């Protein structure tokens, strides 16, 4: 039994995420974690809300809530949505947890001892009206490049140009709107990533099995321009993890907090600590996943994220881990994803364009979304969501292939064999050919899933469903029953066993449908097939079954048109 640690990029706390966020990290991580559990491996799957930084403070200010209360409420919202999508986290934690506070301060202390943190004086914008320094995103103004009047101090979201606050025309505080701003000197801590360049390069180049997308982004950041840059790890904010060296004060850093990019990845470890605490275990329970001196040397650690998060996970977070000089577990494989676009453009919260996770669950069951997103997961290039494509995927794959097979088999068996697996008859050439085909396909499916080629895995799973449909159509038990009832019994017995097999194989992708298929036979779980021949004999003659409700209702043209209009957004 292997031990596999799975982490998904942390969703930010401010608001509900769209389908592109879901398919870019959390959903594929869940599919992989479910698959590895089904194979009998020990899996720890953790995620958390990313709660610190400027956007959380701004979002809380808009609602009138204290930022801590806002984050606690939004954690509950995101947890409920994750449960709705059947994301099987062992722990869905919070980066504001006491565990993450202690760990972040611990790592900062270790990095300081190693000479990898430098104090730097720099100039930042200060708002007299607000009585505070303003981080880049707290400053708004007119973009000097395109004239957009709500550009932020770090980037114009209209033309995407990178900016400094001093570039903005007519800058103002995003908190109060005040233009009474001045530039003052302040001191911050910088992580000397440049000192880790050679170690990081050696580590990255040792990962010969990583996706091209992951390594190309990592090497680009290592080599472009002047190479890997030192990066600030503190901010003048109220909300965050106070700057300390372990348990000691950090002179000159009073009132400052760690920058969110520094503490957020550490929460992977923090969430594991929260899991141990929540399940009544000691620290040893999470340390065996994260400390190579305490058992983590045999763990395979896999991270899932969108491509925009790759630099932080291939360079910045490893700088923290390696720089600490302690025996922490480094990631073994980073699965990165391209973007999912919405009908040829971007999802937009401000314009209400595209489907967000809560909206998706309100209109259709989670399996519909899980299947389409994973069968179109943007692994090698960007993917595009259209309502026509979504309707076709649901109707053809789920309703016509899988759902139709289950319905035809169980309804015919009920009408002829009294809701019991029939006995009599022997498998013949058609059954042997199907078993041989499925043996090949199931092993191919396993290979794709082990390699985390999830789109190919979904395609192979659909082919497995389709093979059963083709067999049933050709074998035609409804015709055989008239002249060869024992032959019909053999066909039905095999087909009912196929339903059970499909339930097991499909669980990573469509867990609710899998549960319903197993419940047909009064089962809650069923083991992964050692061989297809063995699996297709698991249900014995006389085993009772029930006829399930329709697994997947088709999406009508009228419904599709309504959804398209509902989520088109404003121009």
Secondary structure in CASP SS format (residue, H / E / C, confidence):
PFRMAT SS
TARGET T0000
AUTHOR 0000-0000-0000
METHOD secondary structure of the structure
MODEL  1
X C 1.00
X C 1.00
X E 1.00
X E 1.00
X E 1.00
X E 1.00
X E 1.00
X E 1.00
X C 1.00
X C 1.00
X E 1.00
X E 1.00
X C 1.00
X C 1.00
X C 1.00
X C 1.00
X C 1.00
X E 1.00
X H 1.00
X H 1.00
X H 1.00
X H 1.00
X H 1.00
X H 1.00
X H 1.00
X H 1.00
X H 1.00
X H 1.00
X H 1.00
X H 1.00
X H 1.00
X H 1.00
X H 1.00
X H 1.00
X H 1.00
X H 1.00
X H 1.00
X H 1.00
X C 1.00
X C 1.00
X C 1.00
X E 1.00
X E 1.00
X E 1.00
X E 1.00
X E 1.00
X E 1.00
X E 1.00
X E 1.00
X E 1.00
X C 1.00
X C 1.00
X C 1.00
X H 1.00
X H 1.00
X H 1.00
X H 1.00
X H 1.00
X H 1.00
X H 1.00
X H 1.00
X H 1.00
X H 1.00
X C 1.00
X C 1.00
X C 1.00
X H 1.00
X H 1.00
X H 1.00
X H 1.00
X H 1.00
X H 1.00
X H 1.00
X H 1.00
X H 1.00
X H 1.00
X H 1.00
X H 1.00
X H 1.00
X H 1.00
X H 1.00
X H 1.00
X H 1.00
X H 1.00
X C 1.00
X C 1.00
X C 1.00
X C 1.00
X C 1.00
X C 1.00
X E 1.00
X E 1.00
X E 1.00
X E 1.00
X C 1.00
X C 1.00
X C 1.00
X H 1.00
X H 1.00
X H 1.00
X H 1.00
X H 1.00
X H 1.00
X H 1.00
X H 1.00
X H 1.00
X H 1.00
X H 1.00
X H 1.00
X H 1.00
X H 1.00
X H 1.00
X H 1.00
X C 1.00
X C 1.00
X C 1.00
X E 1.00
X E 1.00
X E 1.00
X E 1.00
X E 1.00
X E 1.00
X E 1.00
X E 1.00
X E 1.00
X E 1.00
X E 1.00
X C 1.00
X C 1.00
X C 1.00
X C 1.00
X E 1.00
X E 1.00
X C 1.00
X C 1.00
X H 1.00
X H 1.00
X H 1.00
X E 1.00
X E 1.00
X E 1.00
X E 1.00
X C 1.00
X C 1.00
X C 1.00
X C 1.00
X C 1.00
X C 1.00
X C 1.00
X C 1.00
X E 1.00
X E 1.00
X C 1.00
X C 1.00
X E 1.00
X C 1.00
X C 1.00
X C 1.00
X C 1.00
X C 1.00
X C 1.00
X E 1.00
X C 1.00
X C 1.00
X H 1.00
X H 1.00
X H 1.00
X C 1.00
X E 1.00
X E 1.00
X E 1.00
X E 1.00
X E 1.00
X C 1.00
X C 1.00
X C 1.00
X C 1.00
X C 1.00
X C 1.00
X C 1.00
X E 1.00
X E 1.00
X E 1.00
X E 1.00
X E 1.00
X E 1.00
X E 1.00
X E 1.00
X E 1.00
X E 1.00
X E 1.00
X C 1.00
X H 1.00
X H 1.00
X H 1.00
X H 1.00
X H 1.00
X H 1.00
X H 1.00
X H 1.00
X H 1.00
X H 1.00
X H 1.00
X H 1.00
X H 1.00
X C 1.00
X C 1.00
X C 1.00
X C 1.00
X C 1.00
X C 1.00
X H 1.00
X H 1.00
X H 1.00
X H 1.00
X H 1.00
X H 1.00
X H 1.00
X H 1.00
X H 1.00
X H 1.00
X H 1.00
X H 1.00
X C 1.00
X C 1.00
X C 1.00
X C 1.00
X C 1.00
X C 1.00
X C 1.00
X E 1.00
X E 1.00
X C 1.00
X E 1.00
X E 1.00
X C 1.00
X C 1.00
X C 1.00
X C 1.00
X C 1.00
X C 1.00
X E 1.00
X C 1.00
X E 1.00
X E 1.00
X C 1.00
X C 1.00
X E 1.00
X E 1.00
X C 1.00
X C 1.00
X C 1.00
X C 1.00
X C 1.00
X C 1.00
X C 1.00
X E 1.00
X E 1.00
X C 1.00
X H 1.00
X H 1.00
X H 1.00
X H 1.00
X H 1.00
X H 1.00
X H 1.00
X H 1.00
X H 1.00
X H 1.00
X H 1.00
X H 1.00
X H 1.00
X H 1.00
X H 1.00
X H 1.00
X H 1.00
X H 1.00
X H 1.00
X C 1.00
X C 1.00
X C 1.00
X C 1.00
X H 1.00
X H 1.00
X H 1.00
X H 1.00
X H 1.00
X H 1.00
X H 1.00
X H 1.00
X E 1.00
X H 1.00
X H 1.00
X H 1.00
X C 1.00
X H 1.00
X H 1.00
X H 1.00
X E 1.00
X E 1.00
X E 1.00
X E 1.00
X E 1.00
X E 1.00
X E 1.00
X E 1.00
X H 1.00
X H 1.00
X H 1.00
X H 1.00
X H 1.00
X H 1.00
X H 1.00
X H 1.00
X H 1.00
X H 1.00
X H 1.00
X H 1.00
X H 1.00
X H 1.00
X H 1.00
X H 1.00
X H 1.00
X C 1.00
X C 1.00
X C 1.00
X C 1.00
X E 1.00
X C 1.00
X C 1.00
X C 1.00
X C 1.00
X E 1.00
X E 1.00
X E 1.00
X E 1.00
X E 1.00
X C 1.00
X C 1.00
X E 1.00
X E 1.00
X E 1.00
X C 1.00
X C 1.00
X E 1.00
X C 1.00
X C 1.00
X E 1.00
X C 1.00
X C 1.00
X C 1.00
X C 1.00
X E 1.00
X C 1.00
X C 1.00
X E 1.00
X H 1.00
X H 1.00
X H 1.00
X H 1.00
X H 1.00
X H 1.00
X H 1.00
X C 1.00
X C 1.00
X H 1.00
X H 1.00
X H 1.00
X H 1.00
X H 1.00
X H 1.00
X H 1.00
X H 1.00
X H 1.00
X H 1.00
X C 1.00
X C 1.00
X C 1.00
X C 1.00
X C 1.00
X C 1.00
X C 1.00
X E 1.00
X E 1.00
X E 1.00
X C 1.00
X H 1.00
X H 1.00
X H 1.00
X H 1.00
X H 1.00
X H 1.00
X H 1.00
X H 1.00
X H 1.00
X H 1.00
X H 1.00
X H 1.00
X H 1.00
X H 1.00
X H 1.00
X H 1.00
X H 1.00
X H 1.00
X H 1.00
X H 1.00
X H 1.00
X H 1.00
X H 1.00
X H 1.00
X H 1.00
X H 1.00
X H 1.00
X H 1.00
X H 1.00
X H 1.00
X H 1.00
X C 1.00
X C 1.00
X E 1.00
X C 1.00
X C 1.00
X C 1.00
X C 1.00
X C 1.00
X C 1.00
X C 1.00
X C 1.00
X H 1.00
X H 1.00
X H 1.00
X H 1.00
X H 1.00
X H 1.00
X H 1.00
X H 1.00
X H 1.00
X H 1.00
X H 1.00
X H 1.00
X H 1.00
X H 1.00
X H 1.00
X H 1.00
X H 1.00
X H 1.00
X H 1.00
X H 1.00
X H 1.00
X H 1.00
X C 1.00
X C 1.00
X C 1.00
X H 1.00
X H 1.00
X H 1.00
X H 1.00
X H 1.00
X H 1.00
X H 1.00
X H 1.00
X H 1.00
X H 1.00
X H 1.00
X H 1.00
X H 1.00
X H 1.00
X H 1.00
X H 1.00
X H 1.00
X H 1.00
X H 1.00
X H 1.00
X H 1.00
X H 1.00
X C 1.00
X H 1.00
X H 1.00
X H 1.00
X H 1.00
X H 1.00
X H 1.00
X H 1.00
X C 1.00
X H 1.00
X H 1.00
X H 1.00
X H 1.00
X H 1.00
X H 1.00
X H 1.00
X H 1.00
X H 1.00
X H 1.00
X H 1.00
X H 1.00
X H 1.00
X H 1.00
X H 1.00
X H 1.00
X H 1.00
X H 1.00
X H 1.00
X H 1.00
X H 1.00
X H 1.00
X C 1.00
X C 1.00
X C 1.00
X C 1.00
X H 1.00
X H 1.00
X H 1.00
X H 1.00
X H 1.00
X H 1.00
X H 1.00
X H 1.00
X H 1.00
X C 1.00
X C 1.00
X C 1.00
X C 1.00
X C 1.00
X C 1.00
X C 1.00
X C 1.00
X C 1.00
X C 1.00
X C 1.00
X C 1.00
X H 1.00
X H 1.00
X H 1.00
X H 1.00
X C 1.00
X C 1.00
X C 1.00
X C 1.00
X C 1.00
X C 1.00
X C 1.00
X C 1.00
X E 1.00
X C 1.00
X C 1.00
X C 1.00
X C 1.00
X C 1.00
X C 1.00
X C 1.00
X C 1.00
X C 1.00
X C 1.00
X C 1.00
X C 1.00
X H 1.00
X H 1.00
X H 1.00
X H 1.00
X H 1.00
X H 1.00
X H 1.00
X H 1.00
X H 1.00
X H 1.00
X C 1.00
X C 1.00
X C 1.00
X C 1.00
X C 1.00
END
